[in-house]
Amino acid sequence: MEKKARQLRDSMYELLTGVKISGNLTFLKDEKVVTQTGMIKSVNHTTNGSLVFTVLVTIPDGDYLIWNTTTYYWHNALNTYKLLDNVLTLATAIASGNENWETESMLHQKVAELKDSLKVVIVKSENYRTRKKDEPIKPIEPIYPINPKLPVQPVYAGSTEEPTISTEPFTSIVTITPADEITTIALNPEDNQKILEINHIAITPVEVSTDYATYKVSMDITVSGASATNVTVDIKGTELKYSKNIGAINNGETITVESTISGRVYGDYEVEVSGKIKVTYQFTTEYRTNSKSGLNPDDTSSKYSIRQAVEGYSSTIKLQYDPTKNIDVEVTTIPQSGNIEEGDSVQFKIKVSNLNPFSVTGNYSLKVEVPYIVENNLIESKFKEFTGSLSLQGFDYSTVYIERINYPKQGTYKYEGYFKVGQYYKKFNGTIEVKPSPDGDSPRIKITPLDWPSTARRGNTVSFKVQLDSTYDDDRDAKVELIIDDKLPPVQTIETYVKGGSSTVLTLTWNVPSAFPIGEHSIKVKVTSRPANSNNPWDLEASETKSIIIQNFNDRFGIKLAAYPTELEGGGEVYLQVKAWNYDGSSITVKGFIEFGNESIGIEAKIPANANGDSIITPRRNIVGVGTHTIKLFLDNYDGKPNGKGEEHWSEVRVEVKPMNGTELKQVGFECDDAKFNWNGIEYKATLVCRAFVYNPTQENIYLNSGGVKEWHVDNLDFADTLSSSWEVEYPNLVQSSETATIIFRNTARTGLMTLEKDLSGAYVSISLKYIISPQNGNDITFTGTDIINIKQDSKDVIVDVGTNVILVGADIKAGITILRLARNGEVVSALKNSWPYIVSFFRWTWPKLQN
């Protein structure tokens, strides 16, 4: 049996690949085994694993030739190939001395399945007779049966040459030969198909928590051909062991079996569960009616009575993961807490770090305790809340800058807040210390903005609430002026009275003219004072200036571009914030770009209905080169292009890069390009490029001898395995005084389709490079640069990459891992023709492993 199974499998492999152009076809016809020798003229594969092939048989008949063309439809062709491999493996094991009864019972099961898969349908058969001297050619059109889907593309086509023949019919001539044991068993349809099948396997999660899951397995068991007895179901899998004695299952009956609940399977984010279902059974002896002798037992040999059906299962169960477990929130201030003195204006920063491998979107809330003086130096406080939303990619972070808050009195003040993702919260809190003013400071009146809008619309009235805090011992008269764009006269002036050591609150208003220029403007509140009830000149006490964006009366939204910091020494990373206001009452989709000199990045975002200066995008950018850099933002609600269509808005910000003092080179920026894999005919290949920006703060040119990478780290092991062990480094011969030079690092990544599809495509990866620069006159300098890249895949080309990945697939083919990606329809046919032997080799390797 082992030898015959090997011959059958090898012959079928040749048929599938189109290598076989002649051979013997064996059929059971009229209860006789018939072998027909002929030429295989065409082989066509359909999408459901079936095969359509045409056989040409020529038989000499005197001065004539008899031609027979028959087209067959083989529904289970590829499945048959798999089963032949299974039978060969089991038969080889038995022939090698494996006496395990399970091996023999599995062989019986696979032979029964093979028998059922060997049925073919004759789609069309034509017989003709022609003289031997007539040899014109006529093509054969492929014939497909009714119902099965047409093939996506033919993967192999043999010669289509056919004779032009007369229409004189004839009777087919066949050769009848005795059949061996395996052929007779496999081709005998009169022997009722005794088979038990496992199908409709389902893995159902039962209990799912943040760190574990339980599950159960259910399946249908169908019996055909005869009743099955002594049916036992055994399931062994991840934290699951189940056995049940079913007893008997009647012929044609289907029963559903469900396992017990598994134990807890622990993991992060998700858990993988898998196992094997084994059904052991025995067919009952069948009886047939014999008119002469009555009921006689079937002559089936007892060695075929015990069989096993085996199927594997696998599933991924998503856990109820709390993403905030891997989210860090850090609140800092400018100036730093501990260096804050009375009267300082404090800038709050919230840095949210997403340490998850996936992206998250959440809302932040920061409540800050704000002090103010009521009277007689009595200090009270209230909490002022700032809210917004953030979207972060995996292993990414973002920094939000909150408006400045003035602290007029010493003390300890609290802040608290949270970052919320879905139903999960990451809470935080802290305090800041405000120190007393240094001794000897002159008394004065300070301004604390309270409610100060950052946007207004033409034709509307806008209000500004401020608090005046006096450190004078005596009472003072105060004059408060509201000035727009530093232009006099003020739009409003209020005279008031402030008690010594006390405070007062007042509100200034401005009626925005209907023709006032649209865009960003400055709002200044200026305070002067003099002793109460005197005619002394007014002395300048303080002023506070902020910006306001004026919008058109009919505008649906407003925008502002902010940058932090706006001053750099030598260069560095700048955080950008695209802030937005929504006057519409519904969510608004906007498009546009941020422009950096000759470069730009596209933007497509949504402004929430309640946006009131919220940050909708927070990119980062390396800025190098001494001078003032202008960054521009454009957004509209139409097509993202400044063409007058839709509601268009511009905003810009300037970042100044100052010269850096020092005696050696300094790194002022580092960035890496995203890695994009392209198919090169053999494998997928990507070039990884990183750039370090190095500034020379000295008054002399610095000449470089060498540059190289000392250490490098990648936090994704799959991506690290694709990279070369060495980096190419490109560096300039010199770095001129007060100039920035670029050092370029290159590495090449190589991988196969399965690794790219399964583990890499779309992933975000953190890269760290420690590199050394050797100046001619000086010691070596070591820098470290880090960045996060996104791995991308070019799918423009036809990709058939089986040879480099077959070892990695295993049972994952059941999970739907795609081995073909087709994009250019014009290249599909030729690509598939050239690659078909590799695809067949892939299936030949994979199918036996799916049984395990």
Sequence and secondary structure as in RCSB ss.txt:
>XXXX:A:sequence
MEKKARQLRDSMYELLTGVKISGNLTFLKDEKVVTQTGMIKSVNHTTNGSLVFTVLVTIPDGDYLIWNTTTYYWH
NALNTYKLLDNVLTLATAIASGNENWETESMLHQKVAELKDSLKVVIVKSENYRTRKKDEPIKPIEPIYPINPKL
PVQPVYAGSTEEPTISTEPFTSIVTITPADEITTIALNPEDNQKILEINHIAITPVEVSTDYATYKVSMDITVSG
ASATNVTVDIKGTELKYSKNIGAINNGETITVESTISGRVYGDYEVEVSGKIKVTYQFTTEYRTNSKSGLNPDDT
SSKYSIRQAVEGYSSTIKLQYDPTKNIDVEVTTIPQSGNIEEGDSVQFKIKVSNLNPFSVTGNYSLKVEVPYIVE
NNLIESKFKEFTGSLSLQGFDYSTVYIERINYPKQGTYKYEGYFKVGQYYKKFNGTIEVKPSPDGDSPRIKITPL
DWPSTARRGNTVSFKVQLDSTYDDDRDAKVELIIDDKLPPVQTIETYVKGGSSTVLTLTWNVPSAFPIGEHSIKV
KVTSRPANSNNPWDLEASETKSIIIQNFNDRFGIKLAAYPTELEGGGEVYLQVKAWNYDGSSITVKGFIEFGNES
IGIEAKIPANANGDSIITPRRNIVGVGTHTIKLFLDNYDGKPNGKGEEHWSEVRVEVKPMNGTELKQVGFECDDA
KFNWNGIEYKATLVCRAFVYNPTQENIYLNSGGVKEWHVDNLDFADTLSSSWEVEYPNLVQSSETATIIFRNTAR
TGLMTLEKDLSGAYVSISLKYIISPQNGNDITFTGTDIINIKQDSKDVIVDVGTNVILVGADIKAGITILRLARN
GEVVSALKNSWPYIVSFFRWTWPKLQN
>XXXX:A:secstr
 HHHHHHHHHHHHHHHHT   EEEEEEEETTEEEEEEEEEEEEEE TTS EEEEEEEEEEETTEEEEEEEEEEET
THHHHHHHHHHHHHHHHHHHTT   HHHHHHHHHHHHHHHHHT  EEEEEEEEEEETT   B        SSS  
 SS S       B           EE    HHHHHHH TTS   EEEEEEEEEEEEEE SSEEEEEEEEEEEEES
S EEEEEEEEEETTEEEEEEEEEE TT EEEEE      EE SSEEEEEEEEEEEEEE   EEEETTTEEEE   
 GGGSEEEEEEEEEEEEE    GGGGEEEEEEEES TTSEETTEEEEEEEEEEE SSS EEEEEEEEEEEEEE S
TT EEEEEEEEEEEEEE TTEEEEEE   EEE S EEEEEEEEEEETTEEEEEEEEEEEE   TT    EEEEE 
S  SEEETT EEEEEEEEEE  SS EEEEEEEEETTEEEEEEEEEEEE TT EEEEEEEEE  TT   EEEEEEE
EEEEEETT     EEEEEEEEEEEEE TT SEEEEEEEE SEEESEEEEEEEEEEEE SSS EEEEEEEEETTEE
EEEEEEE TT EEEEEE  EEEEESSEEEEEEEEEESSSSSSSS S EEEEEEEEEEE    SS EEEEEEE  E
EEEE SSSEEEEEEEEEEEE  SSS EEEEEEEEEEEEES HHHHHHB SS EEE  SEE TT EEEEEEEEEEE
E HHHIIIIITT EEEEEEEEEEEETTS  EEEEEEEEEEEEE  SS EE  TTTHHHHGGGGGGT  SEE   H
HHHHHHHHHHHHHHHHHHHHHHHHHT 
